[in-house]
Amino acid sequence: MSAGQLPMVVPAQDLPARVRIHEVGARDGLQNEKTVVPTEVKAEFVRRLAGAGLTSIEATSFVHPEWVPQLADAEELFPLVRDLDADLSVLVPNDRGLKRALALGADRVAVFASATESFAKANLNRTVDESLAMFEPVVRRAKDEGAQVRGYVSMCFGDPWEGAVPLHQVVRVCTALRDMGCDELSLGDTIGVATPGHVLELLNLLNERGVPTNVLGVHFHDTYGQALANTYAALEHGVTTVDASAGGLGGCPYAKSATGNLATEDLVWMLHGLGIETGVDLGRLTATSVWMAERLGRPSPSRTVRALSHKEQ
C-alpha cells in the first residue's frame, strides 16, 4: 500500500492550507447497495475510516426503513460507533428522524433538500417549498438541542428530469436553509454534470447573496470525470470542506443517472500532491476500501485504490 515518495508535493498558489474531508461512504455509499450490509460490517467500516484519520464521517441515516432499507439499522449502528474520536453526523429527514437521532446522543445532523421540484417530489414526495417548511422545525429543534446542522442541497448543477438548473433556484434553497439556521451547506452535483466554470459561477453568486464561502462544502459525483476538476475550482475559490466517499461508493437511489461519489482516495492523492493537509493516512484508507470492496464482492471504482493496492480489479 505504498507509492514511495509519490505523489511529489508541488504546491499551487492561493489554495487552502488544509481541507476538511467529509466522508460519506458509510451513509451515501452504502445506502445504494442492492444487498443489506450487516450492521457490524458497517460499524467496522466507520471505525476503520476514523482510524485512517478521517475526522468528519457521516455514519448513517434515520429514515423510515421502507425508504432506505439498507440503513434500517441506524439505532443499532450508531451506539457502536458514537464514541469514536471523530465528528459523526447522521441524516434526519424529518422531526421523527431527529428525535430518534437525538435520543442516541447524536449532536451533528443533516437535512436533505433539493434545488428542483422534480427531485423534491421523487426524494421527499413534496414540493421544494413544502420540504423547506418541513425542515424548518427540524433545524430549529436541533439547534435548540445544541446540535450542529448541515444542509444538503441536491441537483445544484443539473437534474435528470429538468435538465439545466437555473442558479437562482439553487441560491434560493441555500439561503432558505441558511436563514433557518443551518451551520453548513453542501452543494450537491447529484448527477455529476458540473464543470469548473459552473462551480465558480454558483459560488460567486452565493457570496453575492450573502452566503459566505466558509459555510459551504461541495459534493461532486464523477459521472463525466469532472469531480476532481470541479473540486480544484472550489479550492481556488476558497472552499475548505469537500465531501467524498471511500472507494468511490455511492450514487443516488432516486436519480438513476447518478454514478459514484468522488472517491476519497482520489481526492487525498490530489490534495497531498498540492501540499494541502488532510490528516488522512492514504495507505490505511486504501486498505479500508479494499476491505470493504471484498465484503461487497466487487472491485473499488477508485483509480487510486486500484493503483495503490497493486491488484487487478
Helices and strands as residue ranges (DSSP letters): E 20-23, I 25-29, G 30-32, H 39-51, E 56-61, G 69-71, H 74-81, E 87-91, H 95-103, E 108-114, H 117-124, H 128-144, E 148-154, H 167-180, E 184-189, H 196-208, G 213-215, E 216-220, H 227-237, E 241-244, G 246-248, H 264-273, H 282-296, H 303-309
